Amino acid sequence: MNPTINTAAHRSLAFGTKVKVTNRNNGRSVVVRINDRGPFIRGRVLDLSRAAASNIGMVSTGTAKVCYEVIG
């Protein structure tokens, strides 16, 4: 996973799938491309790159409650 571009890991979505991720705490959104598998920690659905996490304001907290929508 490249930390400088908007990418994410998901356990089952196909590689290349575009997903809109919205931080539920502040309403900020980012579109990411699935390019990895994971996360493998119970209760987590997506693992965002540092760039994507920064765009939605969750770098300092490390985790956040998000909504996601497959867009392509």
Residue frames relative to the residue before (quaternion, step in Angstrom):
aa qw qx qy qz dx dy dz
M 1.0000 0.0000 0.0000 0.0000 0.00 0.00 0.00
N 0.3173 -0.7527 0.5511 0.1702 3.56 -0.85 1.01
P 0.3581 -0.7786 0.4719 0.2071 3.64 -0.53 1.11
T 0.6819 0.5204 -0.2914 0.4234 3.61 1.19 -0.31
I 0.7172 0.3492 -0.2592 0.5444 3.61 1.24 0.01
N 0.5847 -0.6076 0.4182 0.3378 3.58 -1.24 0.47
T 0.2522 0.7472 -0.5650 0.2426 3.53 -0.02 1.37
A 0.1153 -0.7891 0.5997 0.0661 3.55 -1.31 0.23
A 0.3396 -0.6908 0.5943 0.2330 3.51 -1.36 0.30
H 0.0220 0.7611 -0.6473 0.0349 3.55 -1.15 0.77
R 0.5669 -0.6493 0.3904 0.3234 3.59 -1.00 0.77
S 0.8584 0.1579 -0.0472 0.4857 3.61 0.87 -0.81
L 0.5283 0.6181 -0.4403 0.3808 3.65 1.10 -0.29
A 0.5574 -0.6265 0.4349 0.3280 3.57 -1.06 0.78
F 0.5570 -0.5779 0.4747 0.3611 3.53 -1.15 0.67
G 0.7529 0.3517 -0.2838 0.4784 3.56 -0.98 0.89
T 0.4956 0.6522 -0.4318 0.3775 3.60 1.24 -0.24
K 0.2681 -0.7471 0.5854 0.1652 3.56 -0.97 0.87
V 0.0711 -0.8012 0.5934 -0.0305 3.54 -0.92 1.03
K 0.2712 -0.7241 0.6100 0.1733 3.56 -0.98 0.89
V 0.0997 -0.7983 0.5940 0.0029 3.57 -0.69 1.17
T 0.0832 -0.8027 0.5906 0.0042 3.57 -0.81 1.07
N 0.3766 -0.6987 0.5681 0.2173 3.55 -0.90 1.01
R 0.3768 -0.7628 0.4826 0.2079 3.59 -0.57 1.14
N 0.6308 0.5570 -0.3412 0.4187 3.61 1.16 -0.45
N 0.8307 0.1748 -0.0787 0.5227 3.61 1.00 -0.72
G 0.5034 -0.6957 0.3963 0.3248 3.61 1.26 -0.01
R 0.4932 0.6605 -0.4385 0.3580 3.61 1.22 0.01
S 0.1612 -0.8061 0.5680 0.0408 3.57 -1.05 0.88
V 0.0454 -0.7589 0.6485 0.0372 3.52 -1.33 0.44
V 0.3059 -0.7104 0.5969 0.2133 3.56 -1.18 0.60
V 0.0699 -0.8009 0.5946 -0.0082 3.56 -0.80 1.09
R 0.3198 -0.7028 0.5975 0.2164 3.53 -1.32 0.37
I 0.4065 -0.7037 0.5290 0.2445 3.57 -0.88 0.97
N 0.1088 0.8117 -0.5650 0.1003 3.57 -0.70 1.08
D 0.7502 0.2895 -0.1862 0.5646 3.59 1.23 0.28
R 0.4260 -0.6676 0.5419 0.2815 3.57 -1.31 0.23
G 0.5075 0.5950 -0.5028 0.3682 3.54 -1.12 0.71
P 0.6227 -0.0105 -0.7433 -0.2441 1.60 -2.42 -0.16
F 0.3594 -0.7442 0.5278 0.1958 3.55 -1.19 0.50
I 0.4797 0.6068 -0.4571 0.4389 3.52 1.10 0.84
R 0.5351 -0.6564 0.4289 0.3144 3.58 -0.77 1.08
G 0.8040 0.2922 -0.2325 0.4627 3.56 -1.00 0.90
R 0.6733 0.4518 -0.3026 0.5011 3.59 1.24 -0.13
V 0.2662 -0.7918 0.5386 0.1102 3.54 -0.99 0.93
L 0.7945 0.1384 -0.0464 0.5894 3.57 1.01 -0.86
D 0.1513 -0.7315 0.6534 0.1226 3.52 -1.26 0.52
L 0.1874 -0.8246 0.5284 0.0756 3.59 -0.35 1.26
S 0.5235 -0.5837 0.5080 0.3566 3.53 -1.23 0.52
R 0.6638 -0.5024 0.3640 0.4177 3.58 -1.24 0.36
A 0.6322 0.5392 -0.3354 0.4439 3.62 0.98 -0.79
A 0.6741 0.4847 -0.2898 0.4762 3.59 0.92 -0.92
A 0.6473 0.5168 -0.3162 0.4626 3.58 0.97 -0.86
S 0.6366 0.5278 -0.3200 0.4624 3.57 1.03 -0.79
N 0.6506 0.5424 -0.3117 0.4305 3.59 0.98 -0.86
I 0.7651 0.3194 -0.2025 0.5211 3.61 1.05 -0.59
G 0.5583 -0.6796 0.3549 0.3171 3.57 1.25 0.40
M 0.5618 0.6160 -0.4037 0.3768 3.59 0.90 0.81
V 0.3520 0.7502 -0.4984 0.2548 3.61 1.18 0.31
S 0.6933 0.4930 -0.2968 0.4337 3.60 0.83 -0.91
T 0.7131 0.4321 -0.2615 0.4861 3.61 1.05 -0.68
G 0.3905 -0.7491 0.4542 0.2829 3.58 1.15 -0.57
T 0.7811 0.0474 -0.0335 0.6217 3.57 1.11 -0.65
A 0.0089 0.7867 -0.6172 0.0067 3.56 -1.23 0.45
K 0.4750 -0.6036 0.5417 0.3414 3.53 -1.25 0.39
V 0.0038 0.8110 -0.5822 0.0580 3.55 -0.73 1.10
C 0.2825 -0.6663 0.6493 0.2338 3.50 -1.41 0.26
Y 0.0365 -0.8040 0.5917 0.0464 3.58 -1.04 0.62
E 0.1311 -0.7795 0.6122 0.0211 3.50 -1.20 0.76
V 0.3735 -0.7064 0.5546 0.2324 3.57 -0.82 0.99
I 0.0792 -0.8288 0.5537 0.0136 3.58 -0.71 1.06
G 0.8283 -0.1176 0.0593 0.5446 3.59 1.17 0.00
